[in-house]
Amino acid sequence: MISRRQTLGLFGAAAATAFLPAIKPARAAATEFRIGWQKNGVLALAKQRGALEKRLADKGITVSWSEFTSGPPLLEALGAAALDFGATGDVPPLFAQAAGGHLYYVGTYRGSPAGSAIVVRNDSAIKTVQDLKGKKVAFKRGSSAHNVTVKILRKAGLGIADVEAVDLSPPDAAAAFKNGSIDAWSIWDPYLAIVEADPDTRILSTAEGIVDSYSYFLANAEFTDANGPVVVDVIDELAKVGRSAQGRLEDTIKELSEITGVPADVTRVSLTRPGADLGSVTTISDEAAAYQQALADEFFSLGIVPKQLKTGDIVWRPKAS
């Protein structure tokens, strides 16, 4: 199963949020830019290269980083002004907005739907998605895997109530999957690429043709209102990092492997899936905004999100210069 060597660096940040109370609240005039990050994608590459530190140095702004293993706790910190900026999948912002978090959607990027999947052990009697009925399926509640699970089950004629949903963070789910205390695991890259490399693991269904793979950059609302040009600079720099990384993919694979501790051959799998594009960073498009509203409506109708949301109310668009 998943080796300790492969997962130590990637899963080792599970306790990062324990230190959040010590992080200082944001100031109106920014002297520090506080980022919540996960060990994947453009933000990880920007951290490795010091790209944002260089971009913001002339403004007298330093950059600090806090690591998270999933989106929900990251956005909880961001909405409470313990962070200024971070990136997550599509579902965490819905829960953050419903909870009254003070945040904005400020940017977006696209990934590969094949980078999210429900997996089972190779010797499992579960052969189809329909076989998940009554089984323990683990995913982090409020993460993008929550949406993937709902949509994959729906395509098979099942609802979320037809399975025993187990709310686990990626590190805890990895352990539970290994010891057999759950029947299936819904997870995203790079965790998926790690477990997929194990011959004892079998992919039951990916999200291909089922879920669009939108992810979002979000920023604290008060910080953004006071420091809009900083956010514009950050999105622009991340887009440059992404285009550069996509243009020299073999170098990027090695670079990300160093960041995550995941072997280069496994990292290559996640970065070369159909539709994967590190260079897709933009400000919020109309298409991305419409996708998010449709998702909010769906999750409210299913009783997953506790109230009707107008996601457009927290879509931030930079003022014309």
One Martini backbone bead per residue (centre of mass of N, CA, C, O) as a GRO file, in nm:
protein
  321
    1MET     BB    1   0.102   0.032  -0.010
    2ILE     BB    2   0.140   0.324   0.118
    3SER     BB    3   0.422   0.480   0.179
    4ARG     BB    4   0.600   0.661   0.401
    5ARG     BB    5   0.789   0.808   0.203
    6GLN     BB    6   0.559   0.923   0.014
    7THR     BB    7   0.370   1.063   0.261
    8LEU     BB    8   0.520   1.243   0.463
    9GLY     BB    9   0.535   1.516   0.310
   10LEU     BB   10   0.227   1.537   0.226
   11PHE     BB   11   0.085   1.457   0.525
   12GLY     BB   12   0.246   1.635   0.755
   13ALA     BB   13   0.015   1.895   0.776
   14ALA     BB   14  -0.239   1.828   0.962
   15ALA     BB   15  -0.147   2.037   1.213
   16ALA     BB   16  -0.137   2.335   1.110
   17THR     BB   17  -0.404   2.463   1.240
   18ALA     BB   18  -0.302   2.477   1.539
   19PHE     BB   19  -0.148   2.773   1.466
   20LEU     BB   20  -0.360   2.998   1.389
   21PRO     BB   21  -0.397   3.184   1.645
   22ALA     BB   22  -0.094   3.312   1.595
   23ILE     BB   23  -0.205   3.460   1.363
   24LYS     BB   24  -0.224   3.760   1.239
   25PRO     BB   25  -0.411   3.996   1.159
   26ALA     BB   26  -0.508   4.191   0.923
   27ARG     BB   27  -0.405   4.472   0.747
   28ALA     BB   28  -0.483   4.731   0.559
   29ALA     BB   29  -0.176   4.782   0.528
   30ALA     BB   30   0.032   4.599   0.359
   31THR     BB   31   0.325   4.389   0.485
   32GLU     BB   32   0.167   4.111   0.451
   33PHE     BB   33   0.142   3.784   0.287
   34ARG     BB   34  -0.098   3.526   0.355
   35ILE     BB   35  -0.063   3.180   0.279
   36GLY     BB   36  -0.257   2.910   0.171
   37TRP     BB   37  -0.133   2.572   0.124
   38GLN     BB   38  -0.073   2.310  -0.105
   39LYS     BB   39   0.097   2.020  -0.241
   40ASN     BB   40   0.022   2.191  -0.525
   41GLY     BB   41   0.073   2.344  -0.799
   42VAL     BB   42   0.130   2.679  -0.842
   43LEU     BB   43   0.182   2.757  -0.547
   44ALA     BB   44   0.413   2.561  -0.497
   45LEU     BB   45   0.597   2.678  -0.716
   46ALA     BB   46   0.607   2.968  -0.609
   47LYS     BB   47   0.738   2.895  -0.344
   48GLN     BB   48   0.996   2.760  -0.454
   49ARG     BB   49   1.077   3.034  -0.629
   50GLY     BB   50   0.987   3.315  -0.498
   51ALA     BB   51   0.785   3.487  -0.677
   52LEU     BB   52   0.616   3.662  -0.473
   53GLU     BB   53   0.844   3.791  -0.323
   54LYS     BB   54   0.954   3.944  -0.572
   55ARG     BB   55   0.690   4.096  -0.658
   56LEU     BB   56   0.644   4.238  -0.351
   57ALA     BB   57   0.906   4.390  -0.261
   58ASP     BB   58   0.851   4.685  -0.377
   59LYS     BB   59   0.599   4.707  -0.161
   60GLY     BB   60   0.693   4.592   0.125
   61ILE     BB   61   0.616   4.275   0.102
   62THR     BB   62   0.570   3.996   0.272
   63VAL     BB   63   0.587   3.630   0.286
   64SER     BB   64   0.361   3.377   0.403
   65TRP     BB   65   0.324   3.021   0.510
   66SER     BB   66   0.045   2.780   0.521
   67GLU     BB   67  -0.025   2.444   0.573
   68PHE     BB   68  -0.249   2.216   0.397
   69THR     BB   69  -0.470   1.922   0.322
   70SER     BB   70  -0.725   2.117   0.281
   71GLY     BB   71  -0.978   2.350   0.221
   72PRO     BB   72  -1.164   2.403   0.470
   73PRO     BB   73  -0.947   2.510   0.681
   74LEU     BB   74  -0.835   2.730   0.502
   75LEU     BB   75  -1.105   2.899   0.476
   76GLU     BB   76  -1.149   2.945   0.770
   77ALA     BB   77  -0.895   3.121   0.803
   78LEU     BB   78  -0.957   3.329   0.583
   79GLY     BB   79  -1.241   3.428   0.688
   80ALA     BB   80  -1.088   3.508   0.980
   81ALA     BB   81  -0.805   3.661   0.904
   82ALA     BB   82  -0.549   3.444   0.911
   83LEU     BB   83  -0.565   3.500   0.603
   84ASP     BB   84  -0.537   3.620   0.249
   85PHE     BB   85  -0.469   3.341   0.083
   86GLY     BB   86  -0.598   3.082  -0.152
   87ALA     BB   87  -0.650   2.730  -0.252
   88THR     BB   88  -0.929   2.548  -0.409
   89GLY     BB   89  -1.189   2.394  -0.465
   90ASP     BB   90  -1.537   2.414  -0.519
   91VAL     BB   91  -1.673   2.357  -0.227
   92PRO     BB   92  -1.544   2.519   0.014
   93PRO     BB   93  -1.671   2.807  -0.052
   94LEU     BB   94  -1.960   2.737   0.025
   95PHE     BB   95  -1.916   2.687   0.329
   96ALA     BB   96  -1.783   2.960   0.386
   97GLN     BB   97  -2.021   3.138   0.302
   98ALA     BB   98  -2.238   3.006   0.488
   99ALA     BB   99  -2.053   3.088   0.752
  100GLY     BB  100  -1.952   3.400   0.691
  101GLY     BB  101  -1.710   3.438   0.530
  102HIS     BB  102  -1.453   3.675   0.443
  103LEU     BB  103  -1.472   3.639   0.095
  104TYR     BB  104  -1.313   3.588  -0.231
  105TYR     BB  105  -1.324   3.551  -0.562
  106VAL     BB  106  -1.011   3.594  -0.775
  107GLY     BB  107  -0.962   3.300  -0.907
  108THR     BB  108  -0.864   3.053  -1.166
  109TYR     BB  109  -0.854   2.692  -1.252
  110ARG     BB  110  -0.763   2.403  -1.442
  111GLY     BB  111  -0.817   2.061  -1.446
  112SER     BB  112  -0.835   1.716  -1.422
  113PRO     BB  113  -1.086   1.488  -1.391
  114ALA     BB  114  -0.875   1.243  -1.360
  115GLY     BB  115  -0.774   1.371  -1.066
  116SER     BB  116  -1.048   1.229  -0.981
  117ALA     BB  117  -1.154   0.963  -0.743
  118ILE     BB  118  -1.266   0.634  -0.690
  119VAL     BB  119  -1.131   0.398  -0.462
  120VAL     BB  120  -1.010   0.060  -0.437
  121ARG     BB  121  -0.932  -0.237  -0.364
  122ASN     BB  122  -0.830  -0.494  -0.562
  123ASP     BB  123  -0.985  -0.720  -0.363
  124SER     BB  124  -1.252  -0.610  -0.402
  125ALA     BB  125  -1.605  -0.664  -0.449
  126ILE     BB  126  -1.601  -0.394  -0.584
  127LYS     BB  127  -1.695  -0.319  -0.934
  128THR     BB  128  -1.910  -0.094  -0.894
  129VAL     BB  129  -2.081   0.178  -0.800
  130GLN     BB  130  -2.334   0.022  -0.704
  131ASP     BB  131  -2.162  -0.141  -0.479
  132LEU     BB  132  -2.162   0.108  -0.264
  133LYS     BB  133  -2.401   0.024  -0.131
  134GLY     BB  134  -2.354   0.050   0.218
  135LYS     BB  135  -2.078   0.176   0.210
  136LYS     BB  136  -1.760   0.298   0.292
  137VAL     BB  137  -1.707   0.647   0.217
  138ALA     BB  138  -1.432   0.852   0.176
  139PHE     BB  139  -1.427   1.207   0.264
  140LYS     BB  140  -1.402   1.546   0.259
  141ARG     BB  141  -1.598   1.752   0.390
  142GLY     BB  142  -1.622   2.023   0.165
  143SER     BB  143  -1.486   1.909  -0.075
  144SER     BB  144  -1.434   1.814  -0.395
  145ALA     BB  145  -1.497   1.512  -0.323
  146HIS     BB  146  -1.792   1.557  -0.261
  147ASN     BB  147  -1.882   1.618  -0.550
  148VAL     BB  148  -1.772   1.365  -0.687
  149THR     BB  149  -1.943   1.166  -0.527
  150VAL     BB  150  -2.223   1.267  -0.601
  151LYS     BB  151  -2.188   1.238  -0.916
  152ILE     BB  152  -2.109   0.940  -0.937
  153LEU     BB  153  -2.357   0.828  -0.796
  154ARG     BB  154  -2.573   0.948  -0.979
  155LYS     BB  155  -2.489   0.803  -1.242
  156ALA     BB  156  -2.561   0.518  -1.077
  157GLY     BB  157  -2.838   0.583  -0.905
  158LEU     BB  158  -2.725   0.738  -0.655
  159GLY     BB  159  -2.695   0.853  -0.327
  160ILE     BB  160  -2.545   0.967  -0.045
  161ALA     BB  161  -2.749   0.790   0.138
  162ASP     BB  162  -2.641   0.501   0.014
  163VAL     BB  163  -2.400   0.572   0.190
  164GLU     BB  164  -2.120   0.570   0.413
  165ALA     BB  165  -2.012   0.858   0.518
  166VAL     BB  166  -1.663   0.955   0.562
  167ASP     BB  167  -1.496   1.197   0.751
  168LEU     BB  168  -1.177   1.259   0.592
  169SER     BB  169  -0.874   1.324   0.570
  170PRO     BB  170  -0.623   1.234   0.374
  171PRO     BB  171  -0.443   1.102   0.594
  172ASP     BB  172  -0.672   0.933   0.728
  173ALA     BB  173  -0.770   0.790   0.470
  174ALA     BB  174  -0.508   0.646   0.401
  175ALA     BB  175  -0.507   0.469   0.655
  176ALA     BB  176  -0.792   0.342   0.620
  177PHE     BB  177  -0.736   0.215   0.345
  178LYS     BB  178  -0.499   0.035   0.432
  179ASN     BB  179  -0.668  -0.115   0.684
  180GLY     BB  180  -0.988  -0.149   0.588
  181SER     BB  181  -1.208   0.066   0.729
  182ILE     BB  182  -1.267   0.118   0.429
  183ASP     BB  183  -1.403   0.078   0.097
  184ALA     BB  184  -1.365   0.386   0.002
  185TRP     BB  185  -1.203   0.659  -0.196
  186SER     BB  186  -1.223   1.013  -0.230
  187ILE     BB  187  -0.983   1.170  -0.455
  188TRP     BB  188  -0.698   1.374  -0.522
  189ASP     BB  189  -0.457   1.541  -0.648
  190PRO     BB  190  -0.172   1.366  -0.555
  191TYR     BB  191  -0.303   1.130  -0.397
  192LEU     BB  192  -0.402   0.960  -0.632
  193ALA     BB  193  -0.125   0.902  -0.763
  194ILE     BB  194  -0.016   0.745  -0.526
  195VAL     BB  195  -0.236   0.518  -0.494
  196GLU     BB  196  -0.235   0.430  -0.799
  197ALA     BB  197   0.064   0.303  -0.784
  198ASP     BB  198  -0.074   0.082  -0.632
  199PRO     BB  199  -0.150  -0.252  -0.694
  200ASP     BB  200  -0.383  -0.252  -0.454
  201THR     BB  201  -0.523  -0.048  -0.651
  202ARG     BB  202  -0.853   0.071  -0.769
  203ILE     BB  203  -1.035   0.224  -1.010
  204LEU     BB  204  -1.372   0.292  -1.030
  205SER     BB  205  -1.389   0.623  -1.071
  206THR     BB  206  -1.383   0.898  -1.244
  207ALA     BB  207  -1.463   1.246  -1.340
  208GLU     BB  208  -1.495   1.187  -1.623
  209GLY     BB  209  -1.779   1.332  -1.761
  210ILE     BB  210  -1.895   1.458  -1.464
  211VAL     BB  211  -1.667   1.677  -1.379
  212ASP     BB  212  -1.566   1.982  -1.345
  213SER     BB  213  -1.225   2.129  -1.301
  214TYR     BB  214  -1.252   2.354  -1.061
  215SER     BB  215  -1.055   2.616  -0.928
  216TYR     BB  216  -0.963   2.846  -0.651
  217PHE     BB  217  -0.901   3.175  -0.571
  218LEU     BB  218  -0.877   3.320  -0.245
  219ALA     BB  219  -0.980   3.610  -0.046
  220ASN     BB  220  -0.982   3.833   0.177
  221ALA     BB  221  -1.195   4.092   0.186
  222GLU     BB  222  -1.049   4.313   0.347
  223PHE     BB  223  -0.782   4.291   0.204
  224THR     BB  224  -0.887   4.343  -0.086
  225ASP     BB  225  -1.017   4.622  -0.042
  226ALA     BB  226  -0.724   4.743   0.051
  227ASN     BB  227  -0.543   4.537  -0.179
  228GLY     BB  228  -0.601   4.494  -0.489
  229PRO     BB  229  -0.319   4.519  -0.638
  230VAL     BB  230  -0.198   4.270  -0.500
  231VAL     BB  231  -0.389   4.060  -0.618
  232VAL     BB  232  -0.325   4.117  -0.911
  233ASP     BB  233  -0.024   4.045  -0.893
  234VAL     BB  234  -0.060   3.752  -0.800
  235ILE     BB  235  -0.222   3.642  -1.038
  236ASP     BB  236  -0.016   3.721  -1.254
  237GLU     BB  237   0.222   3.553  -1.139
  238LEU     BB  238   0.082   3.276  -1.145
  239ALA     BB  239   0.042   3.272  -1.450
  240LYS     BB  240   0.344   3.275  -1.517
  241VAL     BB  241   0.422   3.022  -1.367
  242GLY     BB  242   0.229   2.831  -1.520
  243ARG     BB  243   0.336   2.874  -1.807
  244SER     BB  244   0.625   2.793  -1.750
  245ALA     BB  245   0.564   2.506  -1.641
  246GLN     BB  246   0.413   2.398  -1.896
  247GLY     BB  247   0.663   2.457  -2.098
  248ARG     BB  248   0.847   2.273  -1.867
  249LEU     BB  249   0.753   1.983  -1.754
  250GLU     BB  250   1.000   1.818  -1.664
  251ASP     BB  251   1.102   2.029  -1.461
  252THR     BB  252   0.839   2.042  -1.296
  253ILE     BB  253   0.834   1.754  -1.195
  254LYS     BB  254   1.091   1.778  -1.027
  255GLU     BB  255   1.001   2.015  -0.852
  256LEU     BB  256   0.746   1.889  -0.724
  257SER     BB  257   0.888   1.644  -0.606
  258GLU     BB  258   1.053   1.808  -0.401
  259ILE     BB  259   0.812   1.932  -0.245
  260THR     BB  260   0.638   1.651  -0.183
  261GLY     BB  261   0.797   1.356  -0.214
  262VAL     BB  262   0.704   1.266  -0.485
  263PRO     BB  263   0.762   1.087  -0.729
  264ALA     BB  264   0.815   1.164  -1.055
  265ASP     BB  265   0.630   0.944  -1.187
  266VAL     BB  266   0.380   1.034  -1.025
  267THR     BB  267   0.374   1.334  -1.101
  268ARG     BB  268   0.340   1.289  -1.405
  269VAL     BB  269   0.055   1.183  -1.397
  270SER     BB  270  -0.087   1.447  -1.292
  271LEU     BB  271   0.044   1.648  -1.525
  272THR     BB  272  -0.069   1.442  -1.784
  273ARG     BB  273  -0.349   1.471  -1.780
  274PRO     BB  274  -0.633   1.531  -1.918
  275GLY     BB  275  -0.642   1.892  -1.905
  276ALA     BB  276  -0.390   1.966  -1.782
  277ASP     BB  277  -0.316   2.321  -1.666
  278LEU     BB  278  -0.100   2.548  -1.526
  279GLY     BB  279  -0.177   2.796  -1.743
  280SER     BB  280  -0.502   2.864  -1.637
  281VAL     BB  281  -0.468   3.130  -1.499
  282THR     BB  282  -0.731   3.348  -1.374
  283THR     BB  283  -0.965   3.532  -1.353
  284ILE     BB  284  -1.294   3.550  -1.322
  285SER     BB  285  -1.515   3.390  -1.506
  286ASP     BB  286  -1.826   3.341  -1.619
  287GLU     BB  287  -1.809   3.033  -1.619
  288ALA     BB  288  -1.704   2.995  -1.326
  289ALA     BB  289  -1.940   3.143  -1.190
  290ALA     BB  290  -2.171   2.961  -1.298
  291TYR     BB  291  -2.072   2.696  -1.182
  292GLN     BB  292  -2.087   2.780  -0.882
  293GLN     BB  293  -2.390   2.839  -0.870
  294ALA     BB  294  -2.487   2.557  -0.954
  295LEU     BB  295  -2.356   2.414  -0.714
  296ALA     BB  296  -2.504   2.563  -0.490
  297ASP     BB  297  -2.789   2.477  -0.574
  298GLU     BB  298  -2.746   2.173  -0.551
  299PHE     BB  299  -2.650   2.159  -0.248
  300PHE     BB  300  -2.912   2.278  -0.140
  301SER     BB  301  -3.115   2.067  -0.258
  302LEU     BB  302  -2.953   1.831  -0.086
  303GLY     BB  303  -2.869   1.954   0.207
  304ILE     BB  304  -2.558   2.039   0.236
  305VAL     BB  305  -2.624   2.328   0.215
  306PRO     BB  306  -2.798   2.542   0.444
  307LYS     BB  307  -2.808   2.768   0.207
  308GLN     BB  308  -2.876   3.004  -0.006
  309LEU     BB  309  -2.662   3.112  -0.272
  310LYS     BB  310  -2.467   3.403  -0.389
  311THR     BB  311  -2.174   3.387  -0.543
  312GLY     BB  312  -2.160   3.670  -0.687
  313ASP     BB  313  -2.120   3.840  -0.420
  314ILE     BB  314  -1.795   3.709  -0.409
  315VAL     BB  315  -1.706   3.826  -0.680
  316TRP     BB  316  -1.396   3.943  -0.790
  317ARG     BB  317  -1.314   4.244  -0.972
  318PRO     BB  318  -1.099   4.428  -1.114
  319LYS     BB  319  -1.014   4.734  -1.162
  320ALA     BB  320  -0.971   4.953  -1.386
  321SER     BB  321  -0.676   5.131  -1.481
   0.00000   0.00000   0.00000
